[in-house]
Amino acid sequence: MLRKIVCVILLAQAGCSDSLAQWSKFSGSTMGTVYHITAECPSGKLQQADIARELDWVNNVMSTYIHDSTLSRFNRSGIGSWMTVEAELLQVIEVALELSQSSGGAYDITVGPLVNLWGFGAQSNGAGNPPSKRQISQAMESVGYTSIKTRLQPPELLKQINLYLDLSSIAKGYGVDRVAELLSRYQCENYLVDIGGEVRTRGFSPKTRSWRIGIEVPEAESFGAINRIIELPDVAVATSGDYRNFLEWDGTSYSHIIDPRTGYPVTHNLASVTVLHPSAMKADALATLLTVLGPDEGWQYAQKYKLAVLFVWRTNSGFEQRHTQSFAPYLVD
């Protein structure tokens, strides 16, 4: 599982006045995290149950923590047999495979066996020591995005080796997009959807200006401190960082971000990556992809594909950062 800790803070969301009677707020739990939605919709149309239904659907299809989800059933399925799946699941996997190919395997949804082995996944054994080279080598035999085969009509998946897919690096973003589409169907003109820090906006906030998001300082000791503020007109944002989810063995910290190409946690000095994209699903996955690539390879990838990205990395004297040209228009400060 290519897990990441997202690190964004909504600014100026509170304070819906009586004159904005059609503004509503919804919140709850989903996908192992929480969601918050602020939306201006035709009065009384959108209900909490409508949102919960959409998110439950995503969980029941794409979660590795639900035994009978479609993804869990595929992970238990045999090698070499086509399995019919939801068209939406196939769509998400197709996007993931495109990113795997473009990044030379730095992004790979088949990395689940390694994430479990290192103690970060749904099937982790809670081992008290880092895995051995032999264990990593054995797990690597079940990793490889080229061993997933897809078929559109009907939507089907096939594994050529004993794969374990994990969509935790892309499913939350897909869930954000799915809820945003629900809001649009309900004629909600202005909204912000936030699932565990994966955010997508449309229009204006209750304060009649573009939505503003605070990107955190990427260190656990500075919880809640703001590094940069960005303004989001009709765009999605995702941030990946390694400073909240890690393991320590014998005084050494191991990141939860696993490089599928090596089988080991990343060791570079990149602290966080923030990606802006029209699709929350792609922003979600790209944030993980760039975190695996690191500050140099990641910068080259972002430049090549003209992505809007902010990189923050550690140095001996503190944090340094730089952003791509397409990120600059969103900065407030």
Helices and strands as residue ranges (DSSP letters): E 8-11, E 23-30, E 33-40, H 48-62, H 70-76, E 83-84, H 87-102, H 112-117, H 133-140, G 145-147, E 148-151, E 156-159, H 171-185, E 190-195, E 198-202, E 211-216, G 220-222, E 226-232, E 236-241, E 246-249, E 252-255, E 270-277, H 280-304, E 308-315, E 318-323, G 328-330
